[in-house]
Amino acid sequence: MWRVERTLWGIVEQKTVGLKRALGPVLLTLYGVGVTVGAGIYVLVGEVAGTAGMGAPVAFLIAGVLAGLSALSYAELSIRFARRWLTLFIGLLVVFTGGTSSAAVLLGFVGYLNALVEVSDGLVVTGAVAVLAVITFWGVRESLLIVAAITVVEIGGLLLVIGSGLPLLGGLPAALPEMLPGLDGIVWLGLFSASVLAFFAFIGFEDIVNMAEEVREPHKTMPRAILFTLTISTILYVALAIVSVLSVEPGRLAGSGAPLAMVFEANGGNPDVLSAIAIPAVLNGALVQIIMASRLLYGMAELGRLPKVLAHINPVTRTPDVAVGVVSLVVLASALVLPIAELATYASLAVLLVFSTVNAALLVLRRTASYKASGTGFRVPAVVPIIGATASLSLFGFGLASAFGLIAY
């Protein structure tokens, strides 16, 4: 059975043979940065700037801090156990996140491709989903090798954009009053709405908990790696947002289908180079989510929590072909019907609901006798899941109200 279901949010079943515990904090952090820093920032920096204006860096900072609070609860829960209903509920939410986030980044892929050559959006999206489905169907080892290679390229692209804008940082002190929100409530509304969008760029760090059975001293290594991952990712995102809004007026940035290519061009770079990097980077982000969502569907079906047909394995490729097909169709339908900002908002809202549930579940489980008997290990102060649950639910409620037009700013 696929290991994710046994290790995600806690051990669900015991195994007779354990996996080799070979990962320390450095390797686990590198893995975490690889799965976190990716296509989301290539796609959404313009949308976030369009909503938050010059406050875009603060929006990314708020999203990073909130992710960090929930990350600590994730770390404690992941090395212990969870309830059947909890894994099913969160599992379905994560599958939904995978589908909507894949669709969002595929629309970003179309934007960057259009920066190089005019294409038919619907035709390109359909072709891209077909290619990603074939890669996922091909085999997990082959898929992850492709993911690993492109991850190096996409991080290099982000550093290239930041490097091109370094001369602009001299003007940062003068721009700080515009970036930092004051007492204007309307500005804060826009900032919180942008934070919901910015949260999309942090989707992925929670995948670190899937490695719990292969980590040395998980009660120490897991929380460190998660916090290091989020710290590095937040610094990278905030720096990129600063360079972006200093380089291009936020309104123009929001109107671009290839925002980072526009930033790179504004600082003297060749936009075609950045678009060429962004295209595989964005496809890589969609591929990671399709792999994750299909394997999670398979794992839950194998445990009898979803229809058994989703657990079918192709005898030749040894991959869950039905689950891959279902996820791919959901991604395709979402990308053809919904706009990118809406898809990213839905994905972020789903993750915020996951975080709210994880924090609340940790508070409840801590009161049970079985949890108390599970050993000391890593524990966060009670205030962490309390603040994490409150903040996640608050941002979720705000994002939901904003998405349905109940809040105007």
Secondary structure, 3 states (H helix, E strand, C coil): CCHHHHHCCCCCCCCCCCCCCCECHHHHHHHHHHHHCCHHHHHHHHHHHHHHHHHHHHHHHHHHHHHHHHHHHHHHHHCCCCCHHHHHHHHHHHHHHHHHHHHHHHHHHHHHHHHHCCCCHHHHHHHHHHHHHHHHHHCHHHHHHHHHHHHHHHHHHHHHHHHHCHHHHHHHHHHHHHHCCCCCHHHHHHHHHHHHHHHHHHCCHHHHHHHHHHECCHHHHHHHHHHHHHHHHHHHHHHHHHHHHHHCCHHHHHCCCCHHHHHHHHCCCCHHHHHHHHHHHHHHHHHHHHHHHHHHHHHHHHCCCCCHHHHCCCCCCCCCHHHHHHHHHHHHHHHHHCCHHHHHHHHHHHHHHHHHHHHHHHHHHCCCHHHHCCCCCCCCCCHHHHHHHHHHHHHHHHHHHHHCCCCCC
